[in-house]
Amino acid sequence: MKYVNLGKSGLKVSRICLGTMAYAAGAGGTHPWALNEEAAQPFYQRAIEAGLNFFDTANVYSFGTSEEFLGRAIKKYAKRDEVVIATKVHGEMRPGDPNGKGLSRKAILTEIDHSLRRLGTDYVDLYQIHRYDPDVPVEETLEALHDVVKAGKARYIGASSMWAWQFMQALALQSANGWSRFISMQNHLNLLYREEEREMLPLCRDQGIGVIPWSPLARGRLARSPGDVTARTDTDKFDKYLYRKTEEADGRIIDRVGEIAASRGLPRAQVALAWLLHKPGVTAPIVGATKPGQLDDAIAAVDVTLSPEEIAKLEEPYVPHAVVGFA
């Protein structure tokens, strides 16, 4: 496994991050395709044996079940100080409680303690805002995050999908007030959705922010032939929101992935992830896996090199998309 700094911070992370949203079935599980704790064990173990040190979860993933699974797996398979645990705050955790969601000071300071308890650790390495909260003054959010860092409950902080101007505003306020600075941006980026290349990626390169894309395989669409159906495709409402309106245009790109994969003798997933790993500024795609081969493909993709001609062939069919993924 290869390791790089996350942005211009000193934090070293593996070039693949294991996303753990799908490891949360059973009590609290909210995704039909999710694995229970026993079924998830081989994925944690394989990731650590392969040298992955970067794990991403969120408080809202099955109302904390994902955090609980991850915390117990780290205790079983690794040493706490040798892994990078990232979690997120924003989503609704207590329906009916007006302060049980969002990025207010109350919510942040409450939810970090709940996340630490579920993870079974004294600190997280990366504490991220899951989305932008327009109902809270951004200064309140940023100062609360700074206090979380100064209290020793998080080593670093990061952000997720938002407009580039919102992210730049936050970075400027952090610098002006001496608050802890975001070191990462977790955004929606893959061969089927490249709108982040217009403003967010150049901003992150300019400001030294690490990019850790979510949905790097477009909910699995880039890993299979168009029209192939899985247990997830029929039940994942977010998949429909992200990609159903652009299926015809996206199909041409998926075909190109298949052509290059066939010519190289590689699985489609390795080609699509290799493209993403070639993008300047991209640190570590966040990969989910519910089948052993999916994780192995992600690990192998780190060593796949695409030629300029192959990259151009993959990118050529892309057409502009409506911005999605901020909600």
ZAPA-300571 format. One line per field, with one value per residue (C-alpha): residue number from 0; residue in three letters; x, y, z. Coordinates in nm, 4 decimals, always signed. Example, Ala and Ser with C-alpha at 12.3 -4.5 7.8 and 13.67 -1.06 7.14 Angstrom:
<rs>
n [0 1]
res [ALA SER]
X [+1.2300 +1.3670]
Y [-0.4500 -0.1060]
Z [+0.7800 +0.7140]
</rs>
This chain:
<rs>
n [0 1 2 3 4 5 6 7 8 9 10 11 12 13 14 15 16 17 18 19 20 21 22 23 24 25 26 27 28 29 30 31 32 33 34 35 36 37 38 39 40 41 42 43 44 45 46 47 48 49 50 51 52 53 54 55 56 57 58 59 60 61 62 63 64 65 66 67 68 69 70 71 72 73 74 75 76 77 78 79 80 81 82 83 84 85 86 87 88 89 90 91 92 93 94 95 96 97 98 99 100 101 102 103 104 105 106 107 108 109 110 111 112 113 114 115 116 117 118 119 120 121 122 123 124 125 126 127 128 129 130 131 132 133 134 135 136 137 138 139 140 141 142 143 144 145 146 147 148 149 150 151 152 153 154 155 156 157 158 159 160 161 162 163 164 165 166 167 168 169 170 171 172 173 174 175 176 177 178 179 180 181 182 183 184 185 186 187 188 189 190 191 192 193 194 195 196 197 198 199 200 201 202 203 204 205 206 207 208 209 210 211 212 213 214 215 216 217 218 219 220 221 222 223 224 225 226 227 228 229 230 231 232 233 234 235 236 237 238 239 240 241 242 243 244 245 246 247 248 249 250 251 252 253 254 255 256 257 258 259 260 261 262 263 264 265 266 267 268 269 270 271 272 273 274 275 276 277 278 279 280 281 282 283 284 285 286 287 288 289 290 291 292 293 294 295 296 297 298 299 300 301 302 303 304 305 306 307 308 309 310 311 312 313 314 315 316 317 318 319 320 321 322 323 324 325 326]
res [MET LYS TYR VAL ASN LEU GLY LYS SER GLY LEU LYS VAL SER ARG ILE CYS LEU GLY THR MET ALA TYR ALA ALA GLY ALA GLY GLY THR HIS PRO TRP ALA LEU ASN GLU GLU ALA ALA GLN PRO PHE TYR GLN ARG ALA ILE GLU ALA GLY LEU ASN PHE PHE ASP THR ALA ASN VAL TYR SER PHE GLY THR SER GLU GLU PHE LEU GLY ARG ALA ILE LYS LYS TYR ALA LYS ARG ASP GLU VAL VAL ILE ALA THR LYS VAL HIS GLY GLU MET ARG PRO GLY ASP PRO ASN GLY LYS GLY LEU SER ARG LYS ALA ILE LEU THR GLU ILE ASP HIS SER LEU ARG ARG LEU GLY THR ASP TYR VAL ASP LEU TYR GLN ILE HIS ARG TYR ASP PRO ASP VAL PRO VAL GLU GLU THR LEU GLU ALA LEU HIS ASP VAL VAL LYS ALA GLY LYS ALA ARG TYR ILE GLY ALA SER SER MET TRP ALA TRP GLN PHE MET GLN ALA LEU ALA LEU GLN SER ALA ASN GLY TRP SER ARG PHE ILE SER MET GLN ASN HIS LEU ASN LEU LEU TYR ARG GLU GLU GLU ARG GLU MET LEU PRO LEU CYS ARG ASP GLN GLY ILE GLY VAL ILE PRO TRP SER PRO LEU ALA ARG GLY ARG LEU ALA ARG SER PRO GLY ASP VAL THR ALA ARG THR ASP THR ASP LYS PHE ASP LYS TYR LEU TYR ARG LYS THR GLU GLU ALA ASP GLY ARG ILE ILE ASP ARG VAL GLY GLU ILE ALA ALA SER ARG GLY LEU PRO ARG ALA GLN VAL ALA LEU ALA TRP LEU LEU HIS LYS PRO GLY VAL THR ALA PRO ILE VAL GLY ALA THR LYS PRO GLY GLN LEU ASP ASP ALA ILE ALA ALA VAL ASP VAL THR LEU SER PRO GLU GLU ILE ALA LYS LEU GLU GLU PRO TYR VAL PRO HIS ALA VAL VAL GLY PHE ALA]
X [+0.0000 +0.1104 +0.0701 +0.0474 -0.0132 -0.3758 -0.3570 -0.0712 -0.1192 +0.1301 -0.1289 -0.0283 -0.3123 -0.3360 -0.4361 -0.7556 -0.9970 -1.2432 -1.5923 -1.7992 -2.1563 -2.2469 -2.1319 -2.4318 -2.7041 -2.9057 -3.0109 -3.0078 -2.9342 -3.1093 -2.9745 -3.1125 -2.7756 -2.5773 -2.3790 -2.4153 -2.1181 -2.0075 -2.0215 -1.8275 -1.5309 -1.3348 -1.3421 -1.1913 -0.9313 -0.8416 -0.8120 -0.5724 -0.3673 -0.3351 -0.2011 -0.5097 -0.4906 -0.7803 -1.1414 -1.4429 -1.7782 -2.0445 -2.2712 -2.5783 -2.4856 -2.7584 -2.7834 -2.4367 -2.4256 -2.1497 -1.9361 -1.9916 -1.8892 -1.5791 -1.4703 -1.4885 -1.3102 -1.0199 -0.9755 -0.9755 -0.7474 -0.5245 -0.3591 -0.5547 -0.2589 -0.1762 -0.5081 -0.6826 -1.0486 -1.2702 -1.6307 -1.8868 -2.1528 -2.4648 -2.7426 -3.0484 -2.9680 -3.2685 -3.5936 -3.8162 -3.5276 -3.4682 -3.1081 -3.0482 -2.9070 -2.7122 -2.3967 -2.4868 -2.2424 -2.4788 -2.5086 -2.1355 -2.0265 -2.2950 -2.2391 -1.8603 -1.9033 -2.1614 -1.9340 -1.6359 -1.8448 -1.9669 -1.6191 -1.4680 -1.1866 -1.0753 -1.0319 -1.0988 -0.8278 -1.0558 -1.3884 -1.5864 -1.8981 -2.1160 -2.2889 -2.3161 -2.5795 -2.7481 -2.9460 -2.6379 -2.3902 -2.0774 -1.8686 -2.0524 -1.9805 -1.6143 -1.5447 -1.7154 -1.4999 -1.1916 -1.2920 -1.3319 -0.9726 -0.8395 -1.0190 -0.8214 -1.1306 -1.0234 -0.6776 -0.7943 -1.1164 -1.2575 -1.5590 -1.7860 -1.9997 -2.0799 -2.0299 -1.6724 -1.7535 -1.8879 -1.5737 -1.3467 -1.5468 -1.4958 -1.1217 -1.0873 -1.2733 -1.0585 -0.7417 -0.8691 -0.9679 -0.6837 -0.9222 -0.8274 -0.8326 -1.0037 -0.7476 -0.9813 -1.2820 -1.5000 -1.6957 -1.8853 -1.6412 -1.6146 -1.6054 -1.9825 -1.9884 -1.7048 -1.8662 -1.6229 -1.3444 -1.4811 -1.4213 -1.3794 -1.0780 -0.8780 -0.9648 -0.8451 -0.5175 -0.4602 -0.5342 -0.3546 -0.6714 -0.6777 -0.9627 -1.1262 -1.4116 -1.7259 -1.9035 -1.5874 -1.7533 -2.0881 -2.2678 -2.1162 -2.2265 -1.8661 -1.7865 -2.0434 -2.2056 -2.4932 -2.8229 -2.6781 -2.8941 -2.7798 -2.9577 -2.8564 -2.9740 -3.3401 -3.3308 -3.0792 -3.2887 -2.9772 -2.8502 -3.1660 -3.1261 -2.7649 -2.7652 -3.1039 -3.1495 -2.8212 -2.8194 -2.8022 -2.5023 -2.3349 -2.3754 -2.1259 -1.8638 -1.9381 -1.8849 -1.5431 -1.4491 -1.5465 -1.3411 -1.0246 -1.0793 -1.1121 -0.8038 -0.5973 -0.7392 -0.8511 -1.1787 -1.3797 -1.3513 -0.9720 -0.9849 -1.2376 -1.0492 -0.7146 -0.8585 -0.9610 -0.6247 -0.4590 -0.6520 -0.4256 -0.5114 -0.7076 -0.5721 -0.7826 -1.1161 -1.3568 -1.4435 -1.7294 -1.7161 -1.9688 -1.7982 -1.4322 -1.3388 -1.4533 -1.1975 -0.9240 -0.9958 -0.9626 -0.6309 -0.4985 -0.6068 -0.3356 -0.0759 -0.2623 -0.1210 -0.3363 -0.1819 -0.2726 -0.4592 -0.6643 -0.7480 -0.8572 -1.0731 -1.2468 -1.3086 -1.4142 -1.7854 -1.8599 -2.1329 -2.2174 -2.4397 -2.6699 -2.5038 -2.6162 -2.4996 -2.5135 -2.8354]
Y [+0.0000 +0.3561 +0.6399 +1.0145 +1.3227 +1.4275 +1.7722 +1.9768 +1.8308 +1.5861 +1.3076 +1.0033 +0.7993 +0.5026 +0.5823 +0.3845 +0.4616 +0.1923 +0.3364 +0.1521 +0.2658 -0.0855 -0.2498 -0.1794 -0.4411 -0.5618 -0.3295 +0.0204 -0.0912 +0.1193 -0.0175 -0.3450 -0.4310 -0.3754 -0.6536 -0.7615 -0.7469 -1.1060 -1.0732 -0.7463 -0.8898 -1.0203 -0.6738 -0.4983 -0.7739 -0.7769 -0.3980 -0.3887 -0.6820 -0.5023 -0.1895 +0.0327 +0.2609 +0.4946 +0.4183 +0.6446 +0.6316 +0.8761 +0.9118 +0.8952 +0.5641 +0.3415 +0.5743 +0.4935 +0.1197 +0.1654 +0.3485 +0.0699 -0.1998 -0.0077 +0.0600 -0.3068 -0.4132 -0.1759 -0.3231 -0.6719 -0.6268 -0.3220 -0.0908 +0.2303 +0.4607 +0.2914 +0.3663 +0.6841 +0.6939 +0.9499 +1.0151 +1.2830 +1.5020 +1.6701 +1.4172 +1.3652 +1.1374 +1.1866 +1.2328 +1.4832 +1.6612 +1.9959 +1.9927 +1.6331 +1.7245 +1.9946 +2.1888 +2.4069 +2.4264 +2.2158 +1.9475 +1.9262 +1.9092 +1.6527 +1.4338 +1.4116 +1.2557 +1.0085 +0.9146 +0.8585 +0.6379 +0.4265 +0.4010 +0.3128 +0.5652 +0.8885 +1.0712 +1.0549 +1.1434 +1.3318 +1.4896 +1.6045 +1.8097 +1.5798 +1.8653 +2.2442 +2.3721 +2.6931 +2.7236 +2.7852 +3.0754 +2.9285 +3.1031 +2.9072 +2.5786 +2.6564 +2.7693 +2.4599 +2.2379 +2.4259 +2.3592 +1.9878 +1.9822 +2.1805 +1.9450 +1.6571 +1.4830 +1.5191 +1.5498 +1.7202 +1.8434 +1.8089 +1.9049 +1.7383 +1.8335 +2.2050 +2.4919 +2.6048 +2.9578 +2.8189 +2.6160 +2.9111 +3.1307 +2.8739 +2.8471 +3.2262 +3.2528 +2.9801 +3.1612 +3.5019 +3.3738 +3.1328 +2.8366 +2.4819 +2.4540 +2.1984 +1.9615 +1.7582 +1.7734 +1.4638 +1.5275 +1.3538 +1.2685 +0.9858 +0.9287 +0.9813 +1.2974 +1.5444 +1.8769 +1.9170 +1.9683 +2.3149 +2.4914 +2.2626 +2.0641 +2.3716 +2.5358 +2.2322 +2.2180 +2.5887 +2.5685 +2.2419 +2.0468 +1.6686 +1.5285 +1.2020 +1.1372 +0.9502 +0.7185 +0.6748 +0.3932 +0.5731 +0.3328 +0.0407 +0.1555 +0.1865 -0.1664 -0.3502 -0.3494 -0.1054 -0.2622 -0.5130 -0.5241 -0.5854 -0.5993 -0.2396 -0.0908 -0.1575 -0.0297 +0.2569 +0.5741 +0.7924 +0.6099 +0.7105 +1.0725 +1.0855 +0.8991 +0.8011 +1.1267 +1.0866 +0.7139 +0.7493 +0.9834 +0.7897 +0.4652 +0.5834 +0.6362 +0.2989 +0.1407 +0.3079 +0.1700 -0.1752 -0.1395 -0.0393 -0.3024 -0.5703 -0.4531 -0.4477 -0.7670 -0.5791 -0.5565 -0.2425 -0.1197 -0.1083 +0.1079 +0.3525 +0.3837 +0.4203 +0.7157 +0.8792 +0.8124 +0.9896 +1.3116 +1.5853 +1.6534 +1.3342 +1.1664 +0.8573 +0.7479 +0.6169 +0.2662 +0.0551 -0.3226 -0.5962 -0.8657 -0.9720 -0.8963 -0.5356 -0.4606 -0.6502 -0.4459 -0.1211 -0.2283 -0.3390 -0.0124 +0.1764 +0.0103 +0.0520 +0.3169 +0.4515 +0.6069 +0.9633 +0.8121 +0.5862 +0.8758 +1.0865 +0.8012 +0.7707 +1.1429 +1.2281 +1.1244 +1.3311 +1.5939 +1.8548 +1.7307 +1.9126 +1.9545 +1.6802 +1.5387 +1.8456 +1.7414]
Z [+0.0000 -0.0706 +0.1777 +0.1245 +0.3347 +0.3664 +0.2097 +0.3484 +0.6949 +0.8379 +0.8576 +0.6499 +0.5015 +0.2674 -0.0903 -0.0402 +0.2421 +0.3497 +0.3823 +0.6411 +0.5722 +0.4535 +0.7763 +0.9954 +0.9544 +1.2488 +1.5277 +1.3860 +1.0295 +0.7675 +0.4364 +0.2944 +0.1373 +0.4584 +0.6245 +0.9839 +1.2164 +1.1615 +0.7816 +0.7937 +0.9837 +0.6809 +0.5217 +0.8220 +0.8546 +0.4849 +0.4760 +0.7693 +0.6404 +0.3041 +0.4728 +0.4659 +0.7659 +0.6765 +0.7758 +0.7220 +0.8987 +1.0207 +1.3196 +1.0947 +0.9301 +1.0727 +1.3722 +1.5015 +1.4333 +1.1761 +1.4326 +1.6845 +1.4365 +1.3325 +1.6893 +1.7822 +1.4622 +1.5258 +1.8739 +1.7232 +1.4224 +1.4769 +1.7232 +1.7728 +1.7150 +1.3845 +1.2134 +1.1015 +1.2031 +1.0337 +1.1270 +1.0461 +1.2069 +1.0656 +1.0054 +1.2219 +1.5146 +1.7401 +1.5466 +1.7208 +1.8931 +1.7157 +1.8423 +1.7417 +1.4013 +1.2207 +1.3004 +1.5975 +1.8851 +2.0940 +1.8258 +1.7556 +2.1181 +2.1946 +1.8905 +1.9201 +2.2644 +2.1346 +1.8429 +2.0708 +2.2977 +2.0065 +1.8554 +2.1919 +2.1597 +2.3243 +1.9942 +1.6232 +1.3765 +1.1361 +1.2378 +0.9353 +0.8796 +0.6689 +0.4855 +0.5082 +0.7530 +0.6283 +0.9534 +1.1683 +1.1433 +0.9923 +1.2607 +1.5309 +1.3548 +1.2961 +1.6522 +1.7914 +1.5687 +1.6861 +2.0471 +1.9688 +1.8436 +2.1379 +2.3773 +2.2249 +2.0905 +1.7257 +1.5733 +1.2517 +1.0937 +0.7442 +0.5339 +0.2810 -0.0173 -0.0466 -0.2911 -0.3430 -0.2261 +0.1017 +0.1562 +0.0787 +0.3165 +0.5922 +0.5244 +0.5319 +0.8622 +1.0135 +0.9116 +1.0262 +1.3711 +1.4350 +1.4402 +1.3425 +0.9645 +0.7449 +0.5932 +0.3716 +0.1414 +0.1026 -0.2146 -0.4933 -0.7713 -1.0231 -1.3997 -1.4231 -1.2109 -1.2676 -1.1837 -0.8912 -1.1460 -1.2260 -0.8933 -0.5920 -0.7101 -0.8181 -0.4853 -0.2912 -0.4842 -0.4266 -0.0541 +0.0164 +0.0958 +0.0584 -0.1522 -0.0415 -0.2871 -0.1931 -0.4377 -0.6497 -0.8465 -0.8791 -0.6455 -0.8371 -1.1830 -1.3011 -1.1856 -1.3987 -1.7415 -1.8003 -1.7074 -1.4608 -1.1503 -0.7927 -0.4589 -0.4070 -0.7361 -0.6582 -0.2992 -0.2957 -0.3196 -0.3163 -0.6263 -0.8100 -0.6990 -0.8178 -1.1475 -1.2895 -1.4838 -1.6726 -1.7454 -2.1243 -2.1210 -1.8415 -2.0344 -2.2961 -2.0264 -1.8686 -2.2111 -2.2374 -1.8965 -2.0201 -2.3378 -2.1548 -1.8876 -2.1558 -2.3436 -2.0254 -1.8762 -1.5664 -1.3768 -1.4554 -1.0967 -1.1166 -1.4288 -1.2820 -0.9531 -1.1299 -1.3231 -0.9972 -0.8334 -1.1291 -1.0629 -0.9237 -0.5617 -0.5006 -0.1888 -0.1252 -0.2729 -0.0088 -0.1236 +0.0080 -0.0264 +0.0439 -0.1628 -0.1169 -0.4773 -0.4446 -0.1761 -0.3624 -0.6767 -0.4822 -0.3347 -0.6744 -0.8398 -0.6506 -0.8744 -1.2054 -1.4379 -1.7193 -2.0279 -2.1329 -2.4276 -2.1994 -1.9704 -2.2670 -2.3950 -2.0579 -2.0274 -2.3821 -2.3642 -2.0516 -2.0735 -1.8074 -1.5266 -1.2872 -0.9495 -0.7091 -0.3803 -0.1567 +0.0189]
</rs>
